[in-house]
Amino acid sequence: MLAIVLVVAGVVACVVLFVIGVVAPRSSRQAQRAVNKGLATLQGEVARAPGRLGKWLAKPFGTSEKATNKSARAGRKTRFKLPF
């Protein structure tokens, strides 16, 4: 159940960052930093588990961070391609 919630939260974060990137490209960097800060904090806490377990548990948060960064970047890129 917790895994489903985390996946849904990651997808929602990606969509929100993309929309913010399209609507307000400069402001999207602040939102992106806030999401990265939260994910990095969670990743650091989970990585304290002993041995390989810590590495395995931290990996999804790193992957989510990459995905949110890519979606924010794609939103900004899309904005600059639009004929406004």
N, C-alpha and C positions, 0 to 999 in steps of 0.2 A: 504494500500500500504506500509506504514511504517513497519507494522508487518511482511510482507513478506520479506522485505529487511533485517530486523533484524534476521529472521529465516535463511535466506540464508547466512548471514554473520556469524552466529553461526556455521552452518554446515561447511562452508569453513574454519573457524578457527579450528574446530575439526579435519578436514582432514589434514590441514597443520601441526598442532601440532603432529598428529600421524606420518606423514611422517618424520618430523624433529626428532621425538623420535626414529624412526627406523634407520635413516641415521646417526644422530649425537646425541646420548643420553645425553651427557653432555651439549651440547649447547641447547638442548630442554628446559632445566630448565629456561634459560634466556628468551626464547620466551614465555614460560608458565607464567612467572612472569609479562611480559609486557602485555599479554592478561588479566591476573587477575587484574592488576593495572587499565587498561582501563575499565573493567567491574565494578570494585569496585567504580571507580569514577562516572560512569553513575548511578550505583545503589544508591550511596549516594545522587546524585543530584535529582533523581526521588523520593527518599524516603522523601524528604522535603515536599511533598504534605501533606495536612492536613488529620489527622485521618487515617482511614483504607485505603483510596485511596492511600496513600504513600506506605503502606505495599503491597497492591495489585500490584501497578505499579513496585515496586522494585523486586518482586518475580521472574519474568522471567530472570532478570540479574543474580540473585543468581543461578538459575537453569542452565543458560548458563555457568556460572563459574564452576559448578560441572561437567558439560558435557565436557568442555575443559580440565579440570584437569584429568578426567578419560581417555580421548583419548590420552593425552600426556603420562600418566602412562602406558597405554596399548601399546603404541609405544615403550617405553623403555623396557617393559617386553618382547615384541615380539623380539626386537633386541637381548636381552640376551639369548633368546631361539634358535636363529638362529645359525647354525654351522659355524660361521666365525672365 
